[in-house]
Amino acid sequence: DHLRLVVRQEGLKAALGRALDLEALLLRSLEAQGARFAVHPLLGFLTVDPRHLGAALRCSATLLAPKLLERPLEALGEALHLRLSRGEGLLELSTGACLGISE
């Protein structure tokens, strides 16, 4: 809601590792200034958008997957609470709302 980390890198594992490194650097910087993210003991991380309470995280990945796009994926997306977007051989997976969904 207030912060967006964007990592564009080939390889999901490498991209996730880079994002986690950036998040750790951000947390250390905030702590050095006496600040932190707002967290509630029952609700988790607090955000402007109540749909993102809890994990307060939205992730997305764009995949070059022309063969995968030939299949119906809507039911899979719903079961995994993911948003799926298609376009020109690309599939974008992103997290949906997390309110009320257990991690």
C-alpha positions as CSV (number, residue, x, y, z in Angstrom):
1,D,0.0,0.0,0.0
2,H,2.8,2.4,0.9
3,L,5.8,0.7,-0.6
4,R,6.5,-1.3,-3.7
5,L,9.6,-3.4,-4.3
6,V,10.0,-4.3,-7.9
7,V,12.5,-6.9,-9.0
8,R,12.9,-7.8,-12.7
9,Q,15.2,-10.7,-13.1
10,E,15.3,-14.0,-14.9
11,G,14.7,-16.9,-12.7
12,L,12.0,-17.0,-10.0
13,K,14.4,-18.2,-7.3
14,A,16.9,-15.4,-8.1
15,A,14.2,-12.8,-8.2
16,L,12.7,-13.9,-4.9
17,G,16.1,-13.9,-3.3
18,R,16.8,-10.4,-4.5
19,A,13.4,-9.2,-3.2
20,L,14.1,-10.8,0.2
21,D,17.5,-9.1,0.4
22,L,15.9,-5.7,-0.4
23,E,13.2,-6.3,2.3
24,A,15.9,-7.1,4.9
25,L,17.9,-4.0,4.0
26,L,14.7,-1.9,4.3
27,L,13.9,-3.4,7.7
28,R,17.4,-2.7,9.0
29,S,17.2,0.9,7.8
30,L,13.8,1.4,9.4
31,E,15.0,-0.1,12.7
32,A,18.1,2.2,12.6
33,Q,15.7,5.2,12.5
34,G,13.5,3.8,15.3
35,A,10.7,3.0,12.9
36,R,8.9,-0.2,12.0
37,F,5.9,-1.5,10.1
38,A,2.5,-1.3,11.9
39,V,1.5,-4.7,13.2
40,H,-1.5,-5.8,15.2
41,P,-1.3,-9.0,17.3
42,L,-4.5,-10.4,15.9
43,L,-4.8,-8.8,12.4
44,G,-1.1,-8.9,11.4
45,F,0.4,-6.2,9.3
46,L,-1.9,-3.1,9.0
47,T,-2.5,-1.6,5.6
48,V,-4.6,1.0,4.0
49,D,-6.5,-1.7,2.1
50,P,-8.2,-4.1,4.5
51,R,-8.0,-6.9,1.9
52,H,-4.3,-7.0,2.5
53,L,-4.4,-7.2,6.3
54,G,-2.3,-10.0,7.7
55,A,0.6,-10.8,5.3
56,A,0.2,-7.3,3.7
57,L,2.0,-8.7,0.7
58,R,1.2,-8.8,-2.9
59,C,3.5,-10.7,-5.2
60,S,3.4,-11.2,-8.9
61,A,5.4,-13.1,-11.5
62,T,5.2,-13.0,-15.3
63,L,6.0,-16.2,-17.0
64,L,6.6,-17.0,-20.7
65,A,4.4,-20.0,-20.9
66,P,2.6,-20.4,-24.3
67,K,1.8,-24.1,-23.8
68,L,0.4,-23.5,-20.3
69,L,-1.9,-20.8,-21.6
70,E,-3.6,-23.5,-23.9
71,R,-5.2,-24.9,-20.7
72,P,-8.1,-23.5,-18.7
73,L,-6.5,-22.1,-15.5
74,E,-9.3,-20.2,-13.9
75,A,-10.3,-23.0,-11.4
76,L,-6.6,-23.4,-10.4
77,G,-6.3,-19.7,-9.8
78,E,-9.4,-19.6,-7.6
79,A,-8.3,-22.7,-5.6
80,L,-4.9,-21.1,-5.0
81,H,-6.3,-17.6,-4.4
82,L,-4.3,-16.2,-7.3
83,R,-5.2,-13.8,-10.0
84,L,-4.3,-14.9,-13.5
85,S,-3.8,-12.6,-16.5
86,R,-3.0,-13.7,-20.0
87,G,-1.5,-11.9,-22.9
88,E,0.6,-12.8,-26.0
89,G,2.2,-15.9,-24.6
90,L,2.7,-14.4,-21.1
91,L,1.0,-15.5,-17.9
92,E,1.0,-13.2,-14.9
93,L,0.3,-14.8,-11.6
94,S,-0.4,-12.5,-8.6
95,T,-1.7,-12.9,-5.1
96,G,-5.3,-12.0,-4.5
97,A,-6.9,-10.7,-1.3
98,C,-5.6,-12.3,1.8
99,L,-8.2,-11.1,4.4
100,G,-9.6,-14.2,6.2
101,I,-7.2,-16.6,4.4
102,S,-4.8,-18.5,6.6
103,E,-1.2,-18.7,5.6
